[in-house]
Protein backbone atom coordinates (compact mmCIF):
# COMPACT_ATOMS: atom_id res chain seq x y z
CA UNK A 1 0.00 0.00 0.00
CA UNK A 2 0.90 3.67 -0.35
CA UNK A 3 0.62 6.19 2.49
CA UNK A 4 1.06 9.90 1.80
CA UNK A 5 1.34 13.08 3.80
CA UNK A 6 1.80 16.78 3.13
CA UNK A 7 2.44 19.62 5.57
CA UNK A 8 2.42 23.36 4.78
CA UNK A 9 5.39 25.69 5.03
CA UNK A 10 4.89 28.89 6.99
CA UNK A 11 5.53 32.61 6.95
CA UNK A 12 6.73 33.94 10.28
CA UNK A 13 5.00 37.31 10.49
CA UNK A 14 5.95 38.54 13.95
CA UNK A 15 7.82 37.50 17.08
CA UNK A 16 10.43 35.38 15.32
CA UNK A 17 13.19 34.20 17.64
CA UNK A 18 11.17 34.44 20.85
CA UNK A 19 10.47 30.69 20.60
CA UNK A 20 14.18 29.83 20.77
CA UNK A 21 15.85 28.59 23.96
CA UNK A 22 17.09 29.94 26.28
CA UNK A 23 15.02 33.10 25.71
CA UNK A 24 11.69 31.26 25.70
CA UNK A 25 12.73 29.31 28.81
CA UNK A 26 13.61 32.46 30.72
CA UNK A 27 11.02 34.95 29.52
CA UNK A 28 8.41 33.10 27.47
CA UNK A 29 7.74 33.87 23.84
CA UNK A 30 5.00 34.80 21.39
CA UNK A 31 4.82 34.39 17.62
CA UNK A 32 2.30 35.10 14.87
CA UNK A 33 2.66 32.91 11.79
CA UNK A 34 0.60 31.68 8.86
CA UNK A 35 0.86 28.62 6.65
CA UNK A 36 1.02 29.00 2.88
CA UNK A 37 0.41 26.89 -0.22
CA UNK A 38 3.92 25.45 -0.33
CA UNK A 39 4.44 22.01 1.15
CA UNK A 40 6.70 19.23 2.35
CA UNK A 41 5.59 15.81 1.09
CA UNK A 42 6.28 12.27 2.31
CA UNK A 43 5.24 8.94 0.81
CA UNK A 44 5.62 5.46 2.30
CA UNK A 45 5.40 2.32 0.15
CA UNK A 46 5.37 -0.80 2.25
CA UNK A 47 7.79 -3.63 1.46
CA UNK A 48 8.14 -7.24 2.56
CA UNK A 49 11.76 -7.87 1.58
CA UNK A 50 13.48 -6.70 4.77
CA UNK A 51 14.80 -3.48 3.21
CA UNK A 52 14.50 0.23 4.00
CA UNK A 53 14.90 2.63 1.07
CA UNK A 54 15.06 6.39 1.68
CA UNK A 55 14.73 8.70 -1.33
CA UNK A 56 14.92 12.51 -1.14
CA UNK A 57 13.56 13.30 -4.60
CA UNK A 58 14.39 17.02 -4.52
CA UNK A 59 17.99 16.29 -3.49
CA UNK A 60 18.36 13.36 -5.90
CA UNK A 61 19.66 11.34 -2.94
CA UNK A 62 18.81 7.70 -2.32
CA UNK A 63 20.03 5.17 0.23
CA UNK A 64 19.20 1.52 0.92
CA UNK A 65 19.57 -0.35 4.20
CA UNK A 66 18.73 -3.69 5.74
CA UNK A 67 15.72 -3.41 7.99
CA UNK A 68 16.91 -2.52 11.49
CA UNK A 69 15.51 -1.02 14.65
CA UNK A 70 17.89 1.97 14.42
CA UNK A 71 19.38 3.75 11.41
CA UNK A 72 22.79 5.35 11.85
CA UNK A 73 22.75 9.14 11.99
CA UNK A 74 25.66 10.00 9.70
CA UNK A 75 24.41 13.17 8.03
CA UNK A 76 22.66 11.40 5.15
CA UNK A 77 18.89 12.07 5.29
CA UNK A 78 19.03 12.38 9.06
CA UNK A 79 15.54 13.86 9.31
CA UNK A 80 13.94 10.71 7.93
CA UNK A 81 16.22 8.49 10.00
CA UNK A 82 15.48 10.45 13.17
CA UNK A 83 11.74 10.04 12.71
CA UNK A 84 12.07 6.32 11.90
CA UNK A 85 14.27 5.67 14.95
CA UNK A 86 11.73 7.36 17.22
CA UNK A 87 8.79 5.53 15.65
CA UNK A 88 10.45 2.18 16.36
CA UNK A 89 11.50 3.21 19.86
CA UNK A 90 8.15 4.64 20.97
CA UNK A 91 5.58 2.67 18.99
CA UNK A 92 6.44 -0.45 16.96
CA UNK A 93 9.35 -1.79 19.04
CA UNK A 94 10.45 -3.76 15.99
CA UNK A 95 12.07 -2.97 12.61
CA UNK A 96 9.96 -1.97 9.62
CA UNK A 97 10.42 -2.52 5.88
CA UNK A 98 9.38 0.28 3.53
CA UNK A 99 10.41 2.87 0.96
CA UNK A 100 10.11 6.53 1.97
CA UNK A 101 10.25 9.31 -0.64
CA UNK A 102 10.19 13.01 0.24
CA UNK A 103 10.38 16.40 -1.39
CA UNK A 104 9.81 20.02 -0.38
CA UNK A 105 8.54 22.97 -2.42
CA UNK A 106 11.34 25.23 -1.10
CA UNK A 107 15.07 24.57 -0.69
CA UNK A 108 16.82 24.11 2.69
CA UNK A 109 17.83 27.41 4.24
CA UNK A 110 14.87 29.26 2.73
CA UNK A 111 13.55 30.49 6.08
CA UNK A 112 10.11 28.93 5.60
CA UNK A 113 10.58 26.16 8.18
CA UNK A 114 11.44 23.47 5.66
CA UNK A 115 13.23 21.00 7.93
CA UNK A 116 10.62 21.06 10.70
CA UNK A 117 7.78 20.87 8.19
CA UNK A 118 9.41 17.86 6.55
CA UNK A 119 9.68 16.14 9.94
CA UNK A 120 5.94 16.70 10.45
CA UNK A 121 5.16 15.35 6.98
CA UNK A 122 7.28 12.25 7.59
CA UNK A 123 5.58 11.70 10.94
CA UNK A 124 2.24 12.10 9.20
CA UNK A 125 3.02 9.33 6.72
CA UNK A 126 3.98 6.97 9.55
CA UNK A 127 0.85 7.93 11.46
CA UNK A 128 -1.31 7.13 8.43
CA UNK A 129 0.43 3.78 7.95
CA UNK A 130 0.59 2.66 11.56
CA UNK A 131 -2.59 4.38 12.80
CA UNK A 132 -0.68 6.08 15.61
CA UNK A 133 -2.89 7.73 18.26
CA UNK A 134 -1.38 11.21 18.19
CA UNK A 135 -3.31 14.46 18.53
CA UNK A 136 -2.07 17.74 17.07
CA UNK A 137 -0.18 18.85 20.18
CA UNK A 138 1.31 15.36 20.60
CA UNK A 139 2.47 15.29 16.99
CA UNK A 140 3.99 18.77 17.05
CA UNK A 141 5.81 18.10 20.33
CA UNK A 142 7.16 14.78 19.06
CA UNK A 143 8.42 16.50 15.91
CA UNK A 144 10.10 19.11 18.11
CA UNK A 145 11.79 16.44 20.26
CA UNK A 146 13.03 14.52 17.23
CA UNK A 147 14.57 17.57 15.61
CA UNK A 148 15.84 19.52 18.60
CA UNK A 149 16.72 16.72 21.06
CA UNK A 150 17.27 13.47 19.14
CA UNK A 151 19.03 15.13 16.18
CA UNK A 152 20.42 18.06 18.18
CA UNK A 153 19.46 20.58 15.48
CA UNK A 154 19.36 24.22 16.57
CA UNK A 155 16.11 26.11 16.23
CA UNK A 156 12.88 27.15 17.86
CA UNK A 157 9.48 25.60 18.43
CA UNK A 158 7.10 27.44 16.11
CA UNK A 159 7.66 25.50 12.88
CA UNK A 160 6.52 22.10 14.09
CA UNK A 161 3.29 23.57 15.47
CA UNK A 162 2.61 25.68 12.37
CA UNK A 163 3.00 22.68 10.06
CA UNK A 164 0.80 20.49 12.27
CA UNK A 165 -2.03 22.93 12.99
CA UNK A 166 -2.02 25.08 9.83
CA UNK A 167 -3.79 28.41 9.39
CA UNK A 168 -3.01 31.75 11.03
CA UNK A 169 -1.94 31.22 14.63
CA UNK A 170 -0.83 33.27 17.60
CA UNK A 171 1.48 30.94 19.52
CA UNK A 172 2.59 31.34 23.10
CA UNK A 173 5.69 29.64 24.49
CA UNK A 174 5.98 29.30 28.25
CA UNK A 175 8.92 28.76 30.58
CA UNK A 176 7.96 25.13 31.30
CA UNK A 177 8.08 24.27 27.55
CA UNK A 178 4.30 24.46 27.36
CA UNK A 179 3.01 25.69 24.00
CA UNK A 180 -0.46 27.12 23.38
CA UNK A 181 -1.65 27.54 19.79
CA UNK A 182 -4.39 30.16 19.40
CA UNK A 183 -6.01 29.92 15.93
CA UNK A 184 -7.11 33.34 14.70
CA UNK A 185 -10.49 33.70 13.01
CA UNK A 186 -9.80 36.21 10.25
CA UNK A 187 -12.29 37.33 7.66
CA UNK A 188 -11.58 35.91 4.20
CA UNK A 189 -11.47 39.38 2.61
CA UNK A 190 -8.76 40.38 5.07
CA UNK A 191 -6.70 37.27 4.28
CA UNK A 192 -7.14 37.85 0.55
CA UNK A 193 -6.00 41.45 0.89
CA UNK A 194 -3.04 40.42 3.02
CA UNK A 195 -1.95 37.82 0.48
CA UNK A 196 -2.32 40.37 -2.33
CA UNK A 197 -0.27 43.03 -0.55
CA UNK A 198 2.38 40.75 0.97
CA UNK A 199 5.07 40.05 -1.64
CA UNK A 200 7.18 36.93 -1.10
CA UNK A 201 10.65 37.27 -2.64
CA UNK A 202 13.16 34.44 -2.87
CA UNK A 203 16.63 36.00 -2.73
CA UNK A 204 17.96 32.64 -3.97
CA UNK A 205 20.64 32.81 -1.33
CA UNK A 206 20.82 30.23 1.42
CA UNK A 207 22.08 30.38 4.97
CA UNK A 208 22.92 28.03 7.80
CA UNK A 209 20.35 29.07 10.37
CA UNK A 210 22.03 27.05 13.14
CA UNK A 211 24.95 29.51 13.32
CA UNK A 212 22.68 32.52 13.68
CA UNK A 213 20.51 30.76 16.24
CA UNK A 214 23.58 29.66 18.21
CA UNK A 215 24.82 33.25 18.29
CA UNK A 216 21.42 34.50 19.42
CA UNK A 217 21.22 31.87 22.17
CA UNK A 218 24.77 32.66 23.34
CA UNK A 219 23.91 36.35 23.60
CA UNK A 220 20.92 35.57 25.83
CA UNK A 221 22.96 33.23 28.03
CA UNK A 222 25.59 35.95 28.43
CA UNK A 223 22.87 38.42 29.40
CA UNK A 224 23.55 40.66 26.41
CA UNK A 225 21.09 43.47 27.06
CA UNK A 226 20.84 44.53 23.43
CA UNK A 227 19.81 41.03 22.35
CA UNK A 228 17.39 40.54 25.23
CA UNK A 229 15.72 43.93 24.83
CA UNK A 230 15.44 43.44 21.07
CA UNK A 231 13.80 40.05 21.63
CA UNK A 232 11.40 41.60 24.15
CA UNK A 233 10.36 44.07 21.43
CA UNK A 234 9.74 41.22 19.00
CA UNK A 235 7.44 39.57 21.51
CA UNK A 236 5.55 42.85 21.73
CA UNK A 237 5.46 42.93 17.92
CA UNK A 238 3.60 39.60 17.85
CA UNK A 239 0.85 41.06 20.06
CA UNK A 240 0.69 44.23 17.94
CA UNK A 241 0.38 42.16 14.76
CA UNK A 242 -2.31 39.93 16.25
CA UNK A 243 -4.44 42.93 17.20
CA UNK A 244 -3.99 44.59 13.81
CA UNK A 245 -4.93 41.53 11.78
CA UNK A 246 -7.93 40.66 13.98
CA UNK A 247 -9.25 44.20 13.64
CA UNK A 248 -8.56 44.27 9.91
CA UNK A 249 -6.20 47.22 10.32
CA UNK A 250 -3.90 46.20 7.50
CA UNK A 251 -2.65 49.76 7.06
CA UNK A 252 -0.61 49.10 10.23
CA UNK A 253 0.84 45.84 8.93
CA UNK A 254 3.85 47.31 7.15
CA UNK A 255 4.92 49.56 9.99
CA UNK A 256 4.68 46.66 12.45
CA UNK A 257 6.86 44.55 10.14
CA UNK A 258 9.36 47.40 9.91
CA UNK A 259 9.38 47.80 13.70
CA UNK A 260 10.20 44.11 14.08
CA UNK A 261 12.85 44.08 11.37
CA UNK A 262 14.90 46.85 12.96
CA UNK A 263 14.86 45.07 16.31
CA UNK A 264 15.49 41.62 14.85
CA UNK A 265 18.77 42.79 13.35
CA UNK A 266 19.97 43.61 16.88
CA UNK A 267 19.55 40.05 18.14
CA UNK A 268 22.69 38.54 16.58
CA UNK A 269 25.29 39.04 13.88
CA UNK A 270 24.47 37.59 10.48
CA UNK A 271 20.72 38.18 10.55
CA UNK A 272 21.19 40.84 7.88
CA UNK A 273 24.03 41.83 5.57
CA UNK A 274 24.67 44.61 3.02
CA UNK A 275 22.93 42.66 0.24
CA UNK A 276 19.79 42.05 2.30
CA UNK A 277 19.79 45.68 3.48
CA UNK A 278 20.02 46.85 -0.13
CA UNK A 279 17.04 44.68 -1.13
CA UNK A 280 15.04 45.96 1.83
CA UNK A 281 15.75 49.60 1.06
CA UNK A 282 14.89 49.15 -2.63
CA UNK A 283 11.50 47.76 -1.65
CA UNK A 284 10.86 50.60 0.80
CA UNK A 285 11.87 53.20 -1.78
CA UNK A 286 9.35 51.68 -4.20
CA UNK A 287 6.41 51.90 -1.80
CA UNK A 288 6.64 48.96 0.60
CA UNK A 289 5.90 50.08 4.16
CA UNK A 290 7.80 47.27 5.86
CA UNK A 291 9.24 43.82 5.52
CA UNK A 292 11.52 41.20 7.00
CA UNK A 293 13.69 38.22 6.27
CA UNK A 294 11.85 34.95 6.81
CA UNK A 295 13.24 32.61 9.44
CA UNK A 296 16.47 33.11 11.36
CA UNK A 297 17.94 35.49 8.79
CA UNK A 298 21.03 35.67 6.63
CA UNK A 299 19.30 34.69 3.37
CA UNK A 300 16.37 32.81 1.92
CA UNK A 301 12.95 34.42 1.44
CA UNK A 302 11.96 37.98 2.31
CA UNK A 303 8.46 39.42 2.61
CA UNK A 304 7.33 43.00 1.95
CA UNK A 305 4.02 44.68 2.66
CA UNK A 306 2.98 46.70 -0.40
CA UNK A 307 -0.26 48.65 0.15
CA UNK A 308 -2.50 50.32 -2.41
CA UNK A 309 -1.04 49.97 -5.90
CA UNK A 310 2.62 49.65 -4.95
CA UNK A 311 2.87 45.87 -5.42
CA UNK A 312 3.96 45.96 -9.07
CA UNK A 313 6.40 48.81 -8.49
CA UNK A 314 8.04 46.92 -5.63
CA UNK A 315 8.22 43.73 -7.69
CA UNK A 316 9.88 45.62 -10.55
CA UNK A 317 12.42 47.16 -8.16
CA UNK A 318 13.44 43.68 -6.98
CA UNK A 319 14.16 42.37 -10.48
CA UNK A 320 17.69 43.79 -10.51
CA UNK A 321 18.59 41.48 -7.62
CA UNK A 322 17.66 38.34 -9.57
CA UNK A 323 15.74 36.01 -7.32
CA UNK A 324 12.09 35.14 -7.80
CA UNK A 325 8.70 36.42 -6.74
CA UNK A 326 6.84 33.42 -5.36
CA UNK A 327 3.06 33.18 -5.73
CA UNK A 328 1.20 31.67 -2.79
CA UNK A 329 -2.07 31.65 -0.88
CA UNK A 330 -2.70 31.34 2.83
CA UNK A 331 -3.94 27.90 3.85
CA UNK A 332 -6.31 26.85 6.60
CA UNK A 333 -5.21 23.23 7.02
CA UNK A 334 -2.15 21.73 8.63
CA UNK A 335 -0.67 18.29 8.00
CA UNK A 336 -2.91 16.12 5.82
CA UNK A 337 -2.59 12.36 5.30
CA UNK A 338 -4.21 9.76 3.04
CA UNK A 339 -3.63 6.28 1.62
CA UNK A 340 -4.09 4.41 -1.64
N, C-alpha and C positions, 0 to 999 in steps of 0.2 A: 504493500500500500504506500501511498504518498501523503505526507503530512506537511502542510505549508503554514507559514506565519509571515506577517508583515507588521512593522512598527514604525510610526512616523518620526521623522526628525523634528527638531524644534528650533524656534527663534527665542533666544533669551532677550526679553524686552527691558527688564529692569532688575536690579539687585544682584547681578552676576558677581560671583565671588564670595557672597555672604554665606553660601552653602558649603564652603570649603573649610575643613579642619586646619588649624585649631580655632579659627575665628568663630565658626558656628558652635563649637563646644563651649567657648568662653562667653559669647555674647548672644547667641542665637542669630538666625538669619531669616531673610524673606526675599522671595524671588517672584517675578511675574514672567511667565513664558507662555508660548502658544505653539502648538504643533502645526506643521505644514504638509503639503502634498508632495513630500519627498520621503522615501522610505528605506528601511533596511529589510531585506527579505531572507528567509531561511526555509529550506526544504529538506525533509528527511524521507529517504526511500529505504524501507526495511530490507535487510538481507538475511540470508540463512547460511552463509558460507564462512562465518567466523572472522569476517573482516570489517574494519572501520575505514571508510574513505572520506576524507575531508577535502572539499573543493571550494576555494574562494574564486568565484567566477570573475569578479571585477579585478582581481589581482593576478589572474591566470596562474594560480598556485594550487597544486594538488598533492596530497600525501595519502599513503595507504599504510595501514597498521594491522597487526593481528589483534583480534578482539581482546581487550584487557580491562581490568577494573580501574586503571589509572594511566592516562596518557602523559608522557613526559613533556614538561613545559620548557621548551628550548628556543622559544622565540618564533616558531613556525605555527601560525594560526592559533596562538595561545588563547584567544577569546573563546573559540569553539571548544578547545581542549579543557579550559577552565570550567565551562558550563557542564560538559560531559562528566568530568571528574566529580563535580558536586552532585549531579543527578544520580550517579552510581552510589556515592557516599550516603546521600540523604534519603534516597527513594528506592532504587532497584536492588542495591546491595549485591549486584552481579553484573558482569560485563554485558554489553549490548553489541549487536552487529547491524550496521546501517551505513548509508552514504548521506552525508550532509553537504549541501551546496548553499552558498550565501552570496549575496551581493548588495551593495549600498548605492543609493542614487547620488551620493556626494563622496568625494575622496577623503581619506584620513587627514586630520589637521584642518578641516574646513571650518570648525567652530560651531557646527550644527549638532553636536552630540553624537557623532557617528558611532564611536566604539560602544558607548553605553546602550544606544538604540539597537545595535547589532546583538549585544548580549541579551536584551529583552526579546528580540525576534527569535534568537536561537532557543531561549527558554520556552517561548511560545510554541515552537515546533515540538519540543519534547513534551510539553504539557498536553498538546493535542494528541500525540502518539500514546503517551502513557497514562492519560487521564489523571494528571496530578491535581490534587485538591488545593490549589493556590488561589487566593483572592488577589485583588489588585495590589493592596499594600504588601501582602506576603511576597508577591512576584517582584515588585519593585525593590523591596529590601533584600531579597535573595540576589537579584542582579547587582545591587550595590555591593554586597558582601563578596560576590565572586570577583568583581572587578577591582575593588579597592583593598580587600583583605587577602583573598586567595591569590590573586595575580599581582598584588602590590602595585597597582597602577594609580598614579596621582590623579586627583580630581575631586569634584564635589558630589552632591547628592541629587541635584535637580534632574539630570538627564534620564535616569532610570525611571523616575516617577512620571516625567513628561511623556516618555515613550509608552508607558504602561497605561496611564489614564487618558491621555489625549485631550484636545481642546485647549481652552484658555484657562490657566490656573494660577491662583495666587498661593504660593507654597510657603509654609512656615517651618523652620528648622530649629529645634529646641536643643538645649544643652545636654539632655539625656539621650540624644540621637533620635528622639521622636520626630516624625515628620507628619504634618497635616496638609493635605491637598484640598484647597478650596476652589471648586469649579466656579467660574464666573459666568453668569447668565447675561450674555451681551446680545443686543438686538442685531438681527442679521444685516440691516442696513449699515450699522456701525462697523461690523466686521468687514463688509464689502468695501466700505469707504477706506478703512484702515489698510486692507490689502491693496487697494488701488493706489493709495498715497505712499505706501511703504515700499521703497525700491530695494531689492535684494541684489547685491553686486558681488560676484565672485572675483576676488583679486587675482585668483589663480596662483597665489603664493601659499605655501604651507608653513606650518610651524609646529614645533614640539611643545605642546601645551604643558607637559610635565615639568619642564624647566621653569616656566613662568609661574606655575602653581607652587612649585617648591620654593621659589624666591618669595612669593607672597606669604606662604606659610611661615617661612623663616623670619620674615619681617614682623609677623604677629607674635611669634614666640619670643623674639627679642624686644618686644614692647615698643616697636617703632611707631611713634605717635602719628606720623604722617599717614602710614599705611592703615592704622586702626581708625583714625578719624575719617579717612577717605572711604573705608568700608562701611563705617556707620552711615555716611551720607548716601551710599548706594542702597542700604537697607531702607532709608527714608524714601529714596527714589522709587522703590518698589511699591510703597504705600501710596505715593503721589500718583504713580501710573495707574494703580488699581482704581483709585477714586476717579481719575480722569476718564478712563475707558468705561467704567460703569455709568457715569453721568453722560457719556457721549460727548465729552469736551475734547474732541480730537485736535482743536486748535492749540491745546496745551501739550500735545504729544511730542512735537519736535523739541520744544524747549526743555521738557523733562528728559528726553534722550540726551540732549546736549549737556545738561546739568550732570547726568551720570557719566558721560564720556570724559569730561574734564576731571572728575574725581577718580574714575577708574584708572586713568593713566598715572595716578599718584600711588597706586597700590604696590607696584613692582616694576623693575626695569624690564623692557622687552615687550610690554603690552602694546606700545605704539613704536613707530620709527619714522624717519623723515618721509618715506614713501607713503605710509598710511596717512600721515598728517597732510601730505600734499593732496591725496585723494579726498580726504575729509574737507579740506578747505575749498577745493574745486566744487564739491557738491554744495557747500554752503553759499559760495559766491553765485551759484546758479539758481538759488532759490530754496534749497533744503533748509529746514529750520533746526535740524539736529540729526544725529546719527550715532553709530557706534560700531565697533568691531564685534563680531559674534563669537562667543566663547571666551577662552582665556586671553586671547589677543595675540599679536605678533604676525597675523596673516589670516588667510581664509576668507570668509564672507564678511561683508559689511552691509549694514542697513541704513537707509536715509529716509527721513520723513519729508515728503514733498507735497505741500498743500496746494490747493487751487489748481492752477494749470502749469505748475513748475516741473511736473514729472518728466516730460519729454526733454525739457531744457537740461535738467540734471543728468538724465541718461546720456544725452549728447556730450555733456562735459566730461563724462567718465570714459568715453570711447578712446581718448588718447592714452589711457592707461592700459589698454588691452582688456583682458578680463572678459566677463560675461554677465549680462543682466539675466537673472534667473526668474522665470515665471513660476508662480505658486499660488495656492489658495490655502486659507486656514482650514484645518480639519477638526471635526468634532470627536472622532473616535481614536482610541489608543490602539494597542496591539490587537490584531485580529488573526484568528487561526481557522483553518478548515482542512478537510481531508478529501482524498479522491480514491 
